[in-house]
Amino acid sequence: MRIAIDIDSTLHDYWPGFAEAAKRRFGVELAYDEQVTWEILQLRREQVRAVVHETHRDGNVLAAEPYPGAVEAIRAWKDAGHWILVASHRFPEAQTATAAWLDRIGLPHDELYCGFDKVTHSVEADIDVLIDDSPVTLGRALEAGMTAATLLHPWNRELCATEDIVCAEDWPELAVKLEPVLA
């Protein structure tokens, strides 16, 4: 099978860095548990963009630590013969640091895509399973006929309760839940 995997809030815990940058730059507190929608309403669009740019600078990208079990699950999928696309809504300028980060954490993959239409790219890459945290991306993946999977976050729990999405609290649980899909 062909699997696409997001990075931020999917391979690593992105929220703390994002919230810290929003607090430092704009004085806005962003509580993880209160982020129940995909949009960040406490910041203006250009502020969100500035925080995203900052959190995707090389040093921040390279410092990220993967969620426990993520690399091991993906390595097992790769060893089983699955094709792995790491696809992120990161600016293309972050691709070099992102590739270096994937090498640093030992995450095997066949392709890395940094850009703003990962679902279209996934369709073009003939992806079967898309793992992401964004309700928008998960919905588009379902519409495109892919199996959608996610780690649970406050902003996607409602979608998991109403849509046919493989949802898990952590990577070990996600790997188990995806076993029948990947068999």
N, C-alpha and C positions, 0 to 999 in steps of 0.2 A: 504494500500500500504506500501511498504518498501522503506525507504528514507535513502540515505547516504549523509552526509554533511561533507565537508572539514572544516578545521579550519583557517589556515593562509590565509589572504586576502579573506576569505569567511565568517567566523564568526567574525573576528576582523581585524582591519587595521594593517596588518603585515609590510607593506612597510616602514613606518617611523623608526621602530626599526632596521630593516635590513639595511636601508641606513645609519643610525647613526652608527651602528657597523662597516660597511664597511669604513666609513669616519674616524672613530677613529682608527681602526686597521691598515688600509692600505692606508689612505689618498685619497681614491677614492670617488668622489661625484657621487651619483646615483639619478638622477632626476626622479621622478615617471612618469611624463608626457612623458619622453623620453624612457621609458622602453617598447618599442613596440614589442619586441620579448620575448619569454619565457626564453631564455638564457641570462645570465648576462655577456656580452662580456668584460666589463671593468675589471673583476676579473678573475684570473686563477681558474680552477676547485677546487684546494685545498683551495684557499682563500674563495670561495663560501661556501665550506664545513665548514670551520672554523667559518664563520659568522653565518651559520645556527646553528651550535653547540652552539654558544654563545647565539643566540636569543631564543634557546630552553632550556636554563638553567632554573632551577626551578623558580627563582625569576622573570625572564622575562615572563615565561609562566603565572605565578600567577598574574602578574600585568596587563595583557591585559584586555581591556574593549571591550565587544562585540559591533558590529555595532548596531545602533538604529533599533529596530524592529526585530532583529534576534531571540532573546530568545522568544519574544511574538509569532512570527510566528511558531516557532518550538513547543512551548508549545501548541498552538492551534492544530497543526497537531497531536501531541501526544494525546491530549484530544479527538480528533476525531477518535482515534483508530489506527493511523498509527504507524508503527515500525520504530524507529530511530537508525541509525548507525552513530556515529561520527567517521570519518575515516581521518587520517592525515598522510602525508609523514614525520612524525617525527620519530626520533630514538626511539626504544622501551624503552630506559632509561627515556624518557620524559613522559611515560604513567602515572606514579603516580602523577606527578605535573599537567598533563593535566586533569586527573580525578578530582583532587582537584579543579582545575579552573572551570570545568564544574559544580561541586557542588556549588562553590562560586557564580557563575552567575545564578544559578538556572535553568540550561538547562537540561530538561528531555531527557533521551536517554536509549536505551536498550542495546547498546554495544558500546565500545570504541576500536578502532583499531589504533595503532601507528606502522607503518611499511612502507615498500617501494613498495608494490604492492596492492594499495587500489582497483584497478579495479578488479583484480583477486579475492581479498577478497569479493568485492561487488557482483561479479558473484556467488561466493560460498554461499553468504548470500541471494541470490535471490532478489537483489535490483531492484526496478522499476525505481526510480528517483535518479540521482546522481548530487549533487550540488557541484561545484568545480570552481576554477579560472584558472587552468592549461589547455591550449589548448590541450596538449598531453592527459591528463586524460579525458577531455571532448570528444575528438575524439575517444578514446578507449571505453568510455561508450556508445557512439552512435553505434560503431561497435558491441558491446556486446548486443545491443537491448534495452538499457536503455534510458529513457528520460534524457537528459543532460540539466542542468540549471546553470546559473552563474550570479554573479554580474559583471558588465562591468568594465574592467581595460584596460589600454593602450595595454597590451600584449595579450588580448583576443578579442578586438573589431573587428578585421578583421575576426576572426573565426565566431563571432556572425553575421556578415554581410553575410557570405557565407554558413553556416551550419544551420541545423534545431535544434537550441539550444534556450531554453527559457532564454532570457537575460533581465536584469533589472539594473537600476542605484542604487537601494537600496533595503533593505529587505522588506519594505512595498509593493513596486512595484512587487518584486519577488513573494511574497505571493499571490498577486492578480493574477498575470500571471499564477501561478501554480494551482489556484483553479480548472479550468476545468480538469487538469491532475489528480488531487487528488480526484475528485468527484466520 
